[in-house]
Amino acid sequence: MLFNSAEFLLFFIVVTILFFLLPHKFRWFHLLLASCYFYASFVPIYILILFFTIIIDYFAGLFIERATGKIRKQFLFISIIANVSVLAFFKYYNFFIDNINEIFSFLGTTANLPFLNILLPIGLSFHTFQAMSYTIEVYRGNQKAEKHFGIYALYVMFYPQLVAGPIERPQNILHQFHERQSFSAANLYFGLRLMLWGLFKKVVIADRLSIFVDRVFDNPSAQNSIVLVLGAAFFAIQIYCDFSGYSDMAIGAAKTMGFNLMTNFNRPYFATNIKNFWDRWHISLSTWFRDYVYIPLGGNRVKVSRLYFNIAIVFLLSGFWHGANWTFIIWGALHAIYLFFNMFVSRNIGWGWATKYKFYTCVAWIITFLFVCFAWIFFRAESVNNAFVYIRSLINNIGLGHNIRIPPAGLVLGFGAMSYSIVIISLITMFFVEYKFSPRLEIKLSFKRDLLFCCSVLIMIFLFGVFEKNSFIYFQF
């Protein structure tokens, strides 16, 4: 059940209305049933995987809180192993088997280890990390173990952020399920407005850009360098609008019922260096790795060589988290290298120049965006070989004047003048709104101007939206 579908609209309306009609003591059960139905609408059988990890982590939390000494760590270890094992089996088994077979083939022998015909459960990486954060925080003493099994299950399965985040911490969301949420017209209006904005980014910008991006990446060797540059830049915008659009809709859907989810994006493409980019992009994941991997490894309180090692581990794991493909690992490695360079500049030159004058700020912004776009090529490519074909084609066609035919190339790709115009108008709209206002679209305008804004966005959705039930990119993770 995709957020950008009529089925979800009906589901959302019914669930939200019933939530406020029911007495407080029954609301957790209502939301849990609704969340189970929401997840089962994708692949019903895989809800059993969620139940398996929920049961283990619920009891692990109780045992961790009651135990003392080394036994506490053993219960935490059991919880983490259970979650990581499920993730490794469904997401990485075939990847490891394929690489083992390749190694044996390279050595001149055969392994022929069998592949499994298994479908990756939707959102597995998201709810696995959210579940692990619970037992880790209980172990650290930052969160009391949840005694109410249904409330804990709802913490893992809360439908707005179940399949693509934000990856919540128990300190932020668990207590909210116990609190009585009263109907608020302000929350309803704010939530609906944020959902509308997320839908705009998804169906008007991301799904329209995907038409162009898919055809460029499907056959990069046939494109000229200008089209390939546009393909990489358009994918950067596509993935941002797709993922942040989902996050906006998730935060908005929760807000209509009075629940507050964490901000997941803070205008990342306005960053003027790569560290600033990661402070703004997929914040719930980057802070997860910071708190549960980077800091336990020693963080920045170590010598320089160890600091580089810690950063490399975090970004390689972050890349691998995104998918069982070497393209994601290279994407993570590139960002680690970018951060190494960022640290070098910070230590020896400093970034004061990037904010001192608007010209230098613009230069720093362009450089950061270009490096991020280059890494996105590996993220989007189907294989490492395809990524290098894309890069070679981009380099080899530079300066070939007879190949530079932007409008014809766009038309051949099925992305004509009308689509270009729609994208330009939409990007200007998004740039103005997200530059002018806060990440959660807390617009403080007069009622008439606010109503005009919402009506304008709604009209653009109906006129320019692509309604083909395109899945969200991060659903595959």
N, C-alpha and C positions, 0 to 999 in steps of 0.2 A: 504494500500500500504506500505509494509514493506521495510525498507532500504536495507535489504538483499534479494531483489527480482529483477528479470529482468525488471518487470514493473517500479520499481522505477528508475532503471538505465536509461531507455528510458525517463521517466518523467523528471529526473534531467538534462539530456542532452538538451532536447527540451526547458525546462524552462530557463536554463542558457544561451543558445544561443540566444533565443528571448529577454532575458533581455538586452543584449548588442546591439542587433539590433534595439531595440525600442528607440525612443527619451526619454530623461530623464523624461519629464512630464507625460508619459504614463506608466512608469515602476512600479509605485506603484499599478496601476490598474492590470497590468499583474501579479504581485506577489500575489495580493489579490485573483484574479481569480484562479491562480495556487494553492494557499493555500486552497481555498474553495474546489477545485476538490480533492486535496490530502486528506483533512479531510472527505469529502463525500464518498471517496472510501472505508471507513470502514463501517459506518452506516449512510447513507445519511440524515435521518430524524433528527439526533442529531445535525446537523449544525444549526438548529433553536434555540437550547439552547445557542449556541455561539452568535448568532445574538441578542437574548434576553438580555444577560448580556452585550454585547458590546454597545448596544443602551443605556442601563441604565447608564453604567459607563462613556460613552462619555458625556452625558448631566450632570451627577453628577460632573464630572471634571470641566465643564464650570460653573456650578452653584456654586461650592465650591470656585472657583477663584474669582467670582464676588461678592459673599456674604460676609457679615461681622458678627462678633459676634457668637452667638450660632447657627445661621442658617447654618453656614459653617459645624459645627459638625453634624447637622441634615442631611445634604445632604451626608456627609461621611457615616453616620449611615445607610442611605437608601441604598447606594451602597454596603456596607459590608453585610447588611442583605440579599440583593438580591443574592449576590454571595454565601454566606454561606447557604442560603435556598436551592438553586439549588444543591449545593454539598451535603447537608444533605439529601435531598429527594432522589436523585439518588444513592448515595453511602451508606447512613447510615440508611435509613428508615427501611429496613427489619432487620437490626442488632438490632435497638432499639425495634422493635416489637417482635422479638424473645426473647430478654432479659426481656421485660415486661411480656410476656406470661410465661416465666420460673419463674419469681418472683411470679406471681399469683398462679402458680402450686405449688411452694414451700410452699405458705401460705395456701394451701388446697382448693383453689378455681380455677376457670377458667376464662380467659379473652377472649381467642380465637380471638384476634385482627387479621385482615386479612393481609396476605402478598401480595406484589405486584410483578407481573412478569415483572420486568423492567431490562433492560440491562444497565450496567454502561457505560456512554459515555467515549470513549477512551481519556486518558489524561486529564480528568476533573479536577483533583486536581492541575495539572500544570498550565493550563491556567486560572483557578480560582484565584490561588495565584498571578499570574502575573498581572491579572486585578486589584486585590485588591492593589497591590503595587503601581499602577498608581494613584488611587484616594487618597491613603494615602500620597504619595509624593507630590501631588498637594495641599493637605490639609496642609502639613508641610511647604509648600513654597519652596520645593527643585526642583519642576518641574512645568513649566507653562502648563496650560491646552492645550491640542492639539485641535486646531480649525478645522483641516482637518479630517473629519469623516473617510475617506478612509484610511488615514495614521494611525489613531488610531486603526481601525479594523485590519490593517496589523500588528500593534504592538502585538495584541493578537493572531493573526492567522498565523504569519510568519511560513511557513511550516517546515523549518529545525528543529525548537525547539518547535513546537506546541504541540506534544503529550507526550514528555518526557524531556522537558527542554533543556538547562539550563533555570531556571526561571529568566528571565531578569528583570532589573529595567528600568524604562522609561528614566532615565538620560543617560543610556548607549546606548540604541538602537533607540529611537524615532528620535533623530536628524539625525541618519544615513540614515533613509528613505527619508529625505529631501535633503540630500547631493547628488551631482552628482558622481556616481561611475564609474570610468574609467576602461577599461579593463587593467588588469595587468597580465603578464605572470607569475610573481612571486607569485601573489595571487592564480592564477589557479593551478600552480604546487604545492604550499604549501597545498592548500585545497584538491586537489586530493590525495596527499600523506597521509594527515591526514585521509581522508575517507577510503583509502586503509588499513591503520593501524587499524582503527575502525572495518572494515569488517573482518580483520584477527582475531581480538580478539573475535568477535561475532561468526563467523562460524567455525573457526578452534579450538578455545579453549572453549568458553562458550557452544556452541551447542553440541560439542563432550562430554564435561563433563556432560551435562544434561542427557545423556543416562545412565550414572552411577548413578548420583545423584537421578534421578527420581525413579529408581528401589530400591535404598537403602531406601529412605524415604517412598516409597509405602509399604514396609514390613520390618520395622526395627527390629522387634522381631526375624526375621529369620536370621539376620546377626550377625557375630562375632564382637568383639569390634574393631579390626583393620579396618574392612570394614566400621564400623560406624564412626570411627575417620576420615577415608578417605572421607566418604560421607559429613561430616560437613566441612572439609577443602576444598574439591572440590567444594562445594556449595559456599563457601566464594570466591573462585577464579572465579566460574561461574558467580555469580551476579556482581562481579567487571568488568569482561571482557564484560558481556552483557550490563551493564548500561554505563560504561565508553566508550565502543565501540560505543554505540548509540551517546553519547555526542561528541566523536571524529568525527563521520560522520556528525552530525548536525553542529558542528563548522566548519568542512571542507567544507560542502555544502554552508554555508553562506559566507565563505571566498572566494570561487571561484568568487562570485559576488561583493566582496569588503567589506562585512559586518563583523564586529568583534563581536563575542559572548564571554561571560565570560567563564573562565576556570571552569569546574565543578569538576574535580578530579586532585589531585596532589600527585600521588603515595601513597595512604592511607595505604597500607600494609607495608610501610617502617616506619610507625609511631612507636615511642618507648614509648608512653603512650596514654591513651584514649582521652585526650584533643587534642593531636597532631593528632590523628586519625580523629577527627571531624573537625579539621582545614583543612583536606585534602579530606574528603569524602563528596560527594554531596554538594559542597560548596554553590551553589545557594540556596539550601533549608536551610542549617544550618545558613547562613547569613540572610535569610529571617526571620527565627524564632528569631535570635539574635536581629535584628533591629526592628521587629514589635511586638514581645512578650516579650523577655527577658529584653531588655532595658526599655520599658515602665513599666514593673513590678518593676523596680528599679535596675536591673542588679546586679552588684557586689558592688554597693554603699549602701549596707544595712547590717544589722547585720547578723551573720552567719546563724541563724535559717531561716531567710527570704531568704537568698541566696540559701539554700538548697531547699526551697519551690519553688523559681523561676526556678531553674534547673529542679526540678521534673515536674513542669507544662510544661516546654518546651519539655522535652523528652517524656512525656506522650502524648502531642499533636502531636509530631513528629511521634510517633508510630501509633496513631490513624489516622493521615494523610495518612499513607501508606495503610490502609485497614480497613474494618469493621469486625474485628475479634480480639478476646482477645489475640491472639498470637502476633499481632503487638503491642498491648499495653504493654504486658509483655516484648517484645523486647525493647521497649522504656524505660520501668522501669529499666531493667537490665543496660542499658547504663547510666541511671541516677545514679544508685548505683555505677557503675564503676567510674563515674566522682566524686562522693562523696569520694571514696577511693583515687582517683587521687589528689583531693584537700587536703586530710589528709596528704598524702605523701609529697605533695608540701609544705605544711605549716610546717611540723615537721621534714622532712628529706631533702627534695629538690630532684631535678632530676639531679643534677650535676654528681652524680655517674654514671648515665646512658650514659653519653657522655664522661666521663673522659678516659675510656679505652674501646677498641673495644669489649672485652669480656663482659663487663657489658652492653654495647649497644646492643649486640646480645641477652643477657638474657632479657633485657627490651623489645626488639622487639618480642621475642618468647612469652613472657607472654602476651603482648598486643594482639598479633595475636590469641592466644588460647582463651582469653576472648571474643574477637570479634566473633570467630568461634562458641563458645558456645551460644552466643546470636542469631547467625544466625539460629540455630536449631529451635527456636521458630518462626523466620521470615518465614522459609521454610515450617514448618509443617502445615498440613491442619487444625489442631485443637490443643487446649492446651493438650488434652488427648494424641494425637499422639506425641506431643513433649515430654511428660513425658515418654511415651512408648519408645521413641528413647533413652532418657537419661538413663532410667532403664536398657534397653538392653545393652547399652554401659558399664554401671557400672557392671552389673551382669556377663558379659562375660569376664571381665578382668581376666587374669591369667588362663583361661581355655585353656591349650595348645592344646587339641585336636580340638579346634574350630578355631585355628589360621592357616588359609590356604589362604593366600592372592591371589596367582594366581588362584586356583580353584574357590574361591569366585568371583573373577573378571570375570572369564570365565562364571560362572553360570549367572552372571548379564549381560551377553552379552557385556562385556568390556574386551576383550582379550589382548594378549601381544602387538598386533599392535596398538591398541588404547592407551595403556599405553605409548608406545614408542612415538607416535605422540604427546601426551600430554606433556611428558617430554621435547621433543625437542621444542615444542611451548612455554612452560613455560620458558625454558632457553632463548629462543629468546626474549620473552616479558620482562623478568627480565633484560637482558642486555640492551635492547633498552630503557626501562623506567627508569632504574637506571642511565644509562650513559647520557641520554639527558633529555631535559625539558618536562613538562607535555604535551605541545602541539607539541612535536616531531619536535622542531626547530633544525633539524640536519644540521650542517655546515660541510659538507664533500666535497671532490672534486666531480666533476660531475660524473666521472666514478664510484666512490664508492657509491654515492647517487643513481645512476641508478641501480647499482648492488643490493643495498638494496631493492629498489622498486620491481625489477624483482624477487628477492628471495621471498619477501612477497607474490607477486602475484602467483608464482609457488606453494607456500605452501597452498594458498587458493584453487587453482584448484585441488591440489593433496589430501589435507587433510580436506578440508571444508565439513561441513554437510549442504547440500542444500535442506532442507525440509520446507523452509519458516516458521521457528520457530519464533514466535512473541517475541518481547523484553519483559523481565520480568516486567519492569516498565510501560509498556503500560496499565497494569491493574489498575494503580493508577491514 
